[in-house]
């Protein structure tokens, strides 16, 4: 929603009310006891409700820009490498080969 406000301002399109609902779908397989647990996000649904006095084509332009400028949405659509480090009592834990 931050991007809608940001790009709306840049494009001079007023948005008077905004509400977004996001539902993420996850699956977990494996076993914690066997050290084989695997969690994955299998999908997401969003509903964006807007009110604006601007014409629909202008609001649609704002939304297109907001979606392309949203770091979270883009990371989900085009996965990026993740570097993870864990520090325990001031010392880095050895990285697992199969991690991330």
Number of C-alpha atoms within 10 A of each C-alpha: 13 9 17 23 18 15 18 20 13 10 14 12 19 17 17 11 9 13 10 10 9 10 10 10 11 11 10 10 10 11 10 9 7 7 8 10 11 11 11 10 11 9 11 12 9 10 10 11 10 13 12 14 10 13 9 10 9 16 21 11 14 24 19 13 17 20 15 12 15 14 12 12 14 13 11 12 9 8 10 9 7 8 7 8 10 11 9 8 7 7 8 10 11 9 11 7 6 5 8 9
